[in-house]
Amino acid sequence: MSTESTEADSQYGDHLKRSRRMWDRWSDYYGMSERDFEPMRETAMAHLDLDGGERVLDVGCGPGVNLASLQEAVGPEGQVVAVDYSPEMVAAARERVEEHGWEHVDVRLADATSVEFDGRFDGAIASLSMSVMPDVPRTVENVSGHLRPGARFVVFDIRPVPSGPLRIGNPLLRGFLRWYANWNPEDSVLDSLQAAFDECNVVETYMRGVTYTVRCEQSSLA
């Protein structure tokens, strides 16, 4: 194994450990974020165009803030699979599932860059999770590989101010996101999505473009 490869693996592992510690710590205080971003998350999930009986993946599910809408969209004949790397977040999501009695929702403790599933999905959602992944391209490739032809991957996320004079504040924003959420400034979510999917379009923007939703689709001929 090369020195560069060893260093990259070490950086990946360090980021993953920081993320687990950070999100375990924040798991009890996610309510404010859940409320503030709810309209944006609901709009993002609407872009999945899910039908009853379909199978959907929630990437970086946190405490399960998307599960109510996703399970309602696919109905009792469908399935929702949610993954997160934080044990505390997974515990909170599972508690939410148990409280509501959702028998067709499965929450797993796993690394989204390498987790394997039986069968493919009709859609996938990632809300405020892709930009904190330790390796965004690998995560996107893994999700893409588990989608059926014609499936949709919708990502709602956060980025530096993309244009205009407010970009002067981007260094401070990057520092805050790094401190608050172990944000990964090295990998571009949009570039990674566009490299893995046949079609990707930013369909919603908020807060001067700092938060955005992108919808990607697999070729129906894949």
Salt bridges, closest charged atoms under 4 A:
GLU34 OE2 - ARG96 NH1 3.27
ASP49 OD2 - ARG215 NH1 2.74
GLU54 OE1 - ARG152 NH2 3.46
ASP106 OD2 - ARG108 NE 2.72
GLU116 OE1 - HIS146 NE2 3.43
ASP122 OD2 - ARG148 NH1 2.81
GLU204 OE2 - HIS47 NE2 3.03
GLU217 OE2 - ARG215 NH2 3.04
